[in-house]
Amino acid sequence: MCYGHSMRYHKAVEITQREADSIIATGGASLTDVVVISHGDKWFDVRSMTRAECEAFFADLARAEIAADGEEAKKSLPN
């Protein structure tokens, strides 16, 4: 999983929505109450992550999205 150079390594595993639905339906062991997250059209299994790791992952996803939005805005500006 790579969202740009500012993204750190995280234990989140990108999964399909079908896999996310299955994990949600079956519960499953988790270090926190959070088992999967979605961001845009991507889904991630975060069962092996601590609360602090989840928070850092969420923050990195947000930073990556802001950076991507900034790049898109630059491209749309006239030369």
N, C-alpha and C positions, 0 to 999 in steps of 0.2 A: 504494500500500500504506500503510495507516494503522492503527497499533495504539495510538493515543492520542497525547497531546501530547508525551510524553517520547521518542517515536521520532524519530531523526535520519534524514536522507536517506541511503539506501544504494543502491548500484548493483545490488543483488539484484533479479531480475525474477521475479515470481510466475508460475509455470507450472503446467500440469496434471501429474498423475502419469504420464500417457502420454508427455508431452513429457520428463519427468524420466527415464523408462525409456529413451527413445530416446537422450538425451544420454549416459546411463550406458553404454548398449550400444555407442555409436559412439566413445566416448572424448572426443575433441574437445580443442582447445587450451584451456589454463587457466593462469592465473598461479600457481596452487597445485595441489596434488593433489586438492583439493575441487572438484567440478563442480556438484553439486546438494546441497541440504539439504532435509530435511523437518522440519516443526514442526507438530505436531498433524496436521490434515488438509491442510495447505498445503505446497506444494513451491516451491523457489526455485532459479533458475539463478544461480550465484555464480562462474561462470568468469571474469568480468572483474574480480573483486575480489582484492586482495592479502590475504595472511594477516592483517595487522592489520585490514583492513576486514572480513574474515570474522569475526574475533574480536569486533569492535565490534558487528557485526550480530547475532551469537549472543547477546551480552550484552543488547542492546536487546530481542531476542525474549523472553529470560528475564525482564527487567524488566517488559515489557508483560504477560506471562502472570501474574506475581506481582500486578501492579496489578489485572488483571481478576479474579483469584481473590479479592483483597481487596474489590473492589466487590461480587462475588457474595456474599461472606460478610456484608457489611454489609446487603445486601438480605434475607438470610435471618434476620437478628436480629429479635426482636419489638420493636415500637415502644415 
